[in-house]
Amino acid sequence: MKQESRCPIWDTPASGEYLSHKNVTRIDSPRAGGEYIISGEAIERLPQLDERGKARLTTWLVDQRRLGVKCPEIFRKMITEAEPQKDLSIHDRADRLLQYIRDQAVDIGFKFYFKDADVSSTGIAAWSESVRPGEVRYLLDYLIERNWIDLRNGYVLTVEGYARLETANAESSQGFVAMWFDDSTQKAWEEGIKLGVKDAGYKPVRIDEQKHNDKIDDRIIAEIKRSRFVVADFT
């Protein structure tokens, strides 16, 4: 049975349920964007993460839910791997904030309001990889400057904002390569596909060369969503 608790990651109000047979805790944390499961060993390791590390871990939780994992699981290894990861770019954070606002809208013209307290009581910081209210306001100002939202006694998505959400990957510099991972195809990768993608001005991404702690299918879907295009070799 869920009880009032604190989010282990952010020490903010949450509801929790300890599952003794698995030695894990199921947490429902608005600050972390929703539900997640965390092991006792992972909780012990959380202090090694600074605020930015916790923000990156929260981004991973949000990404897992977007891929259909209702309740992602955090184990000790993931805390260690979250520490050296790169922060999202400002552009990515702004796009994710725009998506969050879109998801709150019940219809076109819906007004979205933001208060400083929302950073700890809603998913807005989780989606935008923010730590403080000032970061969210900075990103909101960025969206206004781009004419993706308008300030009319509340934030409203513009037509340009909806168009941006439909074509968010159009500015991606990444090309995803799907192929057989085998010594017999390595030459084709190194001397052909990889060079071709680079020569076209894009970053070639192959899943076996990416460091991650996700399920392989989830990671492939995530990288495809981030990419401008996909190259598939059916050899």
N, C-alpha and C positions, 0 to 999 in steps of 0.2 A: 504494500500500500504506500502510495506517494505521500511524503510529508514535506513541510516547509524545510528548506535547506539553503545552502549557499552553493553557487557555482564554483567548483574547485579551480577553474581556470581564472576567473575574474573576481571571485569573492563578492558576487552580487546576488540578490534574491533569486531563488530558484526552488523547484520542487525536486525531491530525490527519493530513490528507493534502493536500498542495499539488497543485492541478490547474493545471499550467503553461499549458495551452492556453486557460484562462479567466482566469488570474491571480487565482484565488480559493483559499481554503483550506476544506476540509470538516472540521469539528470535531465530535467527539462528547464533550460536556461534561456530566457529572452536575450540576454547579452551575448550568448554563444549562438544565437540564431535558431534554437530549438532543442530537440532531444539528442542526447548522445550517451554512450556507455563508456565508463573509464575504469581501468583497473586500479587496485590499491597501489601497485608499484608505480604506475604512471602518475598518480596523485603525489607520491613521494618525490618524484623527479620534477614536478612542475616548477618549484622554486628556481631551477636552473635557467628558466626562460625569463627574459626581460619582457617589457610590455610589447615590443615589436614582435618578439618570438611568439607570444601568446596571440597576437593579432594574426600572425601567419598560420598558427595552429587552428584558429577559428575560421580562417579562410578555407582551410582544408575541410573542416566540418561542413561549411556552407556548400562547397563544391560537391561533396559526397551526397548531400541531400538533393542537389540539383540533378545528380545522376540517378536519383531514385532510391538511394539508401536512406530509409526513413530514420534510422537511429545508428549513426556511425560509431565505431568502437575505437577508443584510444588506448593503446598499450605503451609500455615503457619505451620501446624502441622509437616510437613516433615522436616522443618528446625530444629525444636526442637528435633526430633527423630534422625536426622543425627549426632548431636553433640556427643552423648555417644557411637556411634557405633565403632567397632574395625576397624583398618586399615587392608587392605588386606596383606597377608603374602608376603614376597619377592618372593617365588615360584609362587604364584598366579599372582603377578604383572609382573613377567617375562613371564609367559605363555600368559598373555593378550597382552603384547608387541609383542610377537611372532605372535599372531593372527592378530594384527594390521599390522605388516609388511607383513604377508601373504595376507591380504586383499588389500594392495597397489600394490601387484605384478600382472602385466598383463600376465606374463608367467613365466615358470621355468627359473631361472638364472637372474631374474629381480634384478637390483641393487637399494637398498634403501639408501637414503642419509639423514643425520640428521645434522641440524644446530641448535644452541642455540635458534634462533628466532622461530624455529618450535614449541617450547613449547606453545607459545601464538597464533600461526597462523595455527596450524593443530590439529588433534585429538590425537596426540601421547601421550601427558601428560594425557589426559582424559582417554585413554584406560589403561595406566600403573599406574594410581593413583599417578602421580608425581606432584610435585610442582615446582621444579627447574630443569634446564638443567642437572645439575650434577647427579640427580637421574636417569634420562633417560640414561645417559652415563654409569652409574654404572650397570644398568640392561642390556644394550647392551653388556658390558664386560662380564657379567654373561652368557649371551646367547652364546657368543664366546667361553668361557671356557667350556661350555657344548657341544660345537660343533654343536649347533642348527642353528647358523648363521656363516658366514665366512666374513672376511674383505678383500675385493678385490677392492680397490679404490671405496668402497661402500659396504653396507651390503647385503649379499646374503644368502637366506635360503638354508641350506644344505639338503641332503636326510634325515639325522637324524632329522633335524628340522621339515620336513614334517611328519616324523614318529611320532615325539613328539606331533604334533597337532592332529594326528589321535588317539592317545592313552593318551591324557592329563588326563583323569579321572582314568587311571590305577593306579595312585598313590594316589587317593583320600582315605581319612580315614573315609568317611561318607557313611552311608547306609540309604536310604530313605524308610520310612514305610508308605504305603498307607492303611488306614483302616477306619472303621466307628467310628466316635467320639461319643461314647455313654457310659453311666455308665455300661451297660451290657458287654462291651468289655474292660473296664479299667483293670480288673484283668488279662486278657490275655496279655494286653500291658505291665503292670508293672511287672508281674511275669513270662512272657513267652518271647514275641518277643523282648522287650527292653533288657532283660538280655541276651538273645541269641545273639543279635547283638554285645553287649558289650563283651561277652565272646569270640566272634570271633575276637575281636581286633578292632572293628569299633565303630564310634559314631552314635547312632541311632537318626534319625531326623524325627519328626512328625510335620506336618505343623501347627497344632493348638498350638504347644508349641514354635513356632518361633515368635519373635517380628518383625513385618514388616508393611509397609504402602502401599504395592502393592495390585493389584487385586489378589484374592486368586488363580485363575487359572494361572496367570503369575508367582506367587511365587512358585507354585507347579512345574511348568516346570523348573524354574531356579534351584530349589533344586535338582530335578532329574538330571539335567545336571551336577551338582557339585558332584554327588554321584557315588560311585564305583558300587553299585547295588541297586535294589529296592526289598523290601519285600511287597507283596500285600496280604491282608487278605480280602477275598470275603464273609465273614460271613454275 
